[in-house]
Amino acid sequence: MTICQCIIAKAQQDSTFHETHLPLKINHAEPVYIDMIRDLGARKGEKELNLGWQMNQKTNYMEQGGFVEYEFSPLNRLGLEVEIPFNYYYTDLSKNSEPLPNEKIEGVKLAAQYTFLVSPKYQASMAFGTIYELELHSYKTFSRNKQALIGNDLNPFLIVAKRFGQNFHTLIYTGPVFHREFQSTEHYVEYQINLSAHYILPHTKNFIGIEINQEIIQDKPKTIIRPQIKLKLAQGIALGLATGIPTQPKNSGLSFIARLIYEPKTK
């Protein structure tokens, strides 16, 4: 009996030591549409797999697509991500004589994010990072032009998140996107401002919230409001759902995104 008690006490001491020596981390709600590369204050060994599907109503056709994301943290506070997005299109040919965009894998995204501030006093975290994307030609344009790459995008960004109490969370995710096409002189800069607010239901990981995603190109803003929810389905598995409502629905209509999130337990 004494030996068992010693073993239990030793295990409790090891667990307490492990918990007290983990790097500081504040749990912030992560938006469904513009998600972070990893949690703010990520700890070494964390990883996450996301599978997504989205639908966008355009003026003359419907765009659908998906993405696969893999996130991991090789070091404390550092998050890395690889993402492969793809799109396909369809329309009612009797109502639309315009050619559809080509179905394709959009490209390959590589991203890094570092949390440089974690403040328990102010319940706030700050991070900077960058996303680099290589844009790919479709099979049709590749077979015609014999070139695989269209261009690239570079998106440095800053994240500021603050938690009010235990349940109310706010976040700002902002930065420029530099677009470059390899076979032309067309280069332009887009600026993104993404704001979000979420309420996490007490004693759960479920939340309801809203994102406001704004793109500014040549001084012309485009804003989409995204009400959203996130539901825990099982241990380490969650589902995020969001609807996109454009404030200027001239060239696009409603959109929808579903994100299945799998986060295995860190050893």
C-alpha positions in Angstrom: 0.0 0.0 0.0 2.8 2.4 0.8 4.5 1.6 -2.5 1.3 2.4 -4.4 0.9 5.7 -2.5 4.5 6.7 -3.3 4.0 5.9 -7.0 0.8 8.0 -7.1 2.4 10.9 -5.2 5.4 10.8 -7.7 3.0 10.9 -10.7 1.2 13.9 -9.2 4.5 15.7 -8.6 5.6 15.0 -12.2 2.3 16.3 -13.6 2.4 19.4 -11.4 6.0 20.1 -12.4 5.1 19.7 -16.1 2.2 22.1 -15.9 4.0 24.7 -13.9 7.0 24.7 -16.3 5.0 25.0 -19.5 5.4 28.4 -21.3 2.7 30.9 -20.6 -0.3 30.7 -22.9 -3.7 32.5 -23.0 -6.5 30.7 -24.7 -8.0 32.9 -27.3 -11.0 32.1 -29.6 -9.7 31.4 -33.1 -11.9 32.7 -36.0 -13.4 30.2 -38.4 -12.6 31.9 -41.7 -9.2 33.7 -41.2 -7.8 31.3 -38.7 -4.3 31.6 -37.1 -1.3 29.6 -38.1 -1.3 28.1 -34.6 -2.7 29.1 -31.3 -1.2 32.3 -29.9 1.5 31.2 -27.5 1.8 27.8 -29.1 3.7 25.2 -27.3 6.3 22.8 -28.8 4.7 19.6 -30.1 1.2 21.0 -30.7 -0.3 20.1 -34.1 -3.6 20.4 -35.9 -5.2 19.2 -39.1 -8.0 21.2 -40.8 -10.2 20.0 -43.7 -12.4 22.7 -45.2 -15.2 23.2 -47.8 -16.5 26.5 -49.0 -19.1 27.9 -51.4 -19.3 31.4 -52.9 -22.2 32.7 -55.0 -20.7 34.8 -57.9 -22.7 36.9 -60.3 -22.9 34.3 -63.1 -21.7 31.1 -61.5 -21.2 29.2 -58.3 -17.7 28.6 -56.9 -17.0 25.7 -54.6 -13.8 24.5 -53.2 -11.9 23.1 -50.3 -8.6 23.1 -48.5 -6.3 20.9 -46.4 -4.2 22.6 -43.7 -1.5 21.1 -41.4 -0.3 23.2 -38.5 2.5 22.3 -36.1 4.8 23.9 -33.5 8.5 22.8 -33.6 9.4 25.4 -30.9 7.5 27.2 -28.2 5.5 30.2 -29.5 6.4 29.3 -33.1 3.7 27.9 -35.5 4.2 26.6 -39.0 1.5 25.7 -41.6 1.2 24.1 -45.0 -2.1 24.6 -46.9 -3.3 23.4 -50.3 -6.6 25.0 -51.5 -8.6 24.0 -54.6 -11.6 25.3 -56.4 -14.2 24.1 -59.0 -17.1 25.9 -60.7 -20.5 25.3 -62.1 -23.4 27.3 -63.6 -26.8 27.0 -65.4 -25.6 27.2 -69.0 -29.0 28.4 -70.2 -28.5 31.5 -68.1 -24.8 32.1 -68.6 -22.9 32.2 -71.8 -19.6 33.4 -70.3 -16.8 30.8 -69.9 -16.2 29.5 -66.4 -12.8 29.8 -64.6 -10.8 26.6 -64.8 -11.0 24.1 -62.0 -7.7 23.7 -60.3 -5.5 23.4 -57.2 -5.1 27.1 -56.4 -1.5 26.8 -55.1 0.6 25.9 -52.1 0.7 28.1 -49.0 3.5 28.1 -46.5 3.2 30.2 -43.3 5.0 31.0 -40.1 3.8 32.8 -37.0 5.6 33.8 -33.8 3.9 35.0 -30.6 6.2 37.7 -29.2 4.0 38.8 -26.3 1.9 36.9 -23.8 0.5 39.1 -21.0 -1.5 37.3 -18.2 -2.0 40.7 -16.5 -3.8 42.2 -19.5 -5.1 38.8 -20.9 -3.6 39.7 -24.2 -1.3 38.1 -26.8 0.5 39.5 -29.9 2.1 37.7 -32.8 3.6 38.5 -36.2 4.1 36.2 -39.2 4.0 35.8 -42.9 2.2 33.7 -45.5 3.8 32.9 -48.9 1.7 31.4 -51.6 2.7 30.0 -55.0 -0.2 30.3 -57.4 -0.6 27.4 -59.9 -2.0 27.2 -63.4 -4.9 24.9 -64.1 -4.3 21.7 -66.2 -5.8 23.4 -69.2 -3.6 26.6 -69.1 -0.6 24.5 -68.2 -1.0 22.3 -71.2 -1.4 25.4 -73.4 1.4 27.6 -71.9 3.7 24.9 -70.6 4.2 26.9 -67.4 3.1 25.7 -63.9 3.3 28.9 -62.0 1.1 32.0 -62.3 2.7 34.1 -59.6 3.1 34.5 -55.9 1.6 36.3 -52.9 3.4 37.5 -49.8 1.4 38.5 -46.8 3.1 39.7 -43.6 0.7 40.1 -40.8 0.2 41.2 -37.2 -2.2 39.7 -34.7 -3.5 41.3 -31.5 -5.9 39.4 -29.3 -7.4 40.2 -25.9 -9.7 38.2 -23.6 -12.3 40.0 -21.4 -13.0 37.7 -18.5 -13.2 34.0 -19.3 -15.7 34.1 -22.1 -15.5 37.2 -24.3 -12.7 37.3 -26.9 -11.6 39.9 -29.4 -8.9 39.7 -32.2 -7.4 41.9 -34.9 -5.5 40.3 -37.8 -4.1 42.7 -40.3 -1.4 43.2 -43.0 -0.7 43.8 -46.7 -0.8 41.2 -49.4 1.8 41.7 -52.3 0.6 40.1 -55.5 3.0 39.4 -58.3 2.5 37.7 -61.7 5.5 36.1 -63.3 4.5 36.5 -67.0 3.4 40.2 -66.8 4.3 43.4 -65.2 1.0 43.3 -63.2 1.8 43.8 -59.5 -0.5 45.2 -56.9 -0.9 45.5 -53.2 -4.0 44.6 -51.2 -4.5 45.5 -47.6 -6.5 43.2 -45.2 -8.2 44.2 -42.0 -9.9 41.3 -40.1 -11.7 41.9 -36.9 -13.5 39.3 -34.8 -15.4 38.9 -31.5 -16.5 35.7 -29.9 -18.3 34.5 -26.9 -17.3 31.0 -25.6 -20.1 29.2 -23.8 -19.2 28.6 -20.1 -17.5 25.3 -19.3 -17.3 24.4 -23.0 -15.1 25.0 -26.0 -18.1 26.0 -28.1 -18.5 29.6 -29.3 -20.6 31.9 -31.2 -19.2 35.0 -32.8 -18.6 37.2 -35.8 -15.8 38.1 -38.2 -15.6 41.3 -40.3 -13.2 40.7 -43.2 -12.2 43.7 -45.3 -9.9 43.9 -48.3 -8.8 47.2 -49.7 -7.5 47.3 -53.3 -6.7 50.6 -55.0 -8.6 52.4 -52.3 -11.7 50.3 -53.0 -12.9 48.4 -49.8 -14.7 45.1 -50.0 -16.2 44.0 -46.7 -17.8 40.6 -45.7 -19.5 40.0 -42.4 -19.3 36.3 -41.2 -21.5 35.1 -38.3 -20.1 31.8 -37.1 -20.2 29.0 -34.6 -17.7 26.4 -33.4 -18.9 23.1 -31.9 -16.9 20.4 -30.1 -17.8 17.0 -31.6 -15.5 14.8 -29.6 -12.2 14.9 -27.8 -9.8 16.8 -30.1 -12.4 17.2 -32.9 -14.4 20.4 -33.6 -16.5 21.8 -36.4 -16.5 25.5 -37.4 -19.3 27.0 -39.6 -19.6 30.5 -41.0 -21.8 32.4 -43.4 -20.4 35.3 -45.5 -22.7 38.3 -46.0 -21.2 40.9 -48.4 -21.9 44.6 -47.6 -21.7 45.4 -51.3 -23.4 42.4 -53.1 -22.7 43.7 -56.6 -20.3 41.0 -57.8 -20.9 38.3 -55.3 -23.6 36.9 -53.0 -23.7 34.8 -49.9 -20.9 32.4 -49.1 -20.5 29.5 -46.6 -17.5 27.7 -45.1 -17.2 24.6 -43.0 -14.0 23.7 -41.2 -13.4 20.3 -39.6 -10.6 20.6 -37.0 -8.6 17.7 -35.5 -6.1 18.5 -32.8 -4.4 15.4 -31.3 -3.4 15.5 -27.7 0.1 16.8 -27.1 2.4 14.2 -25.5 
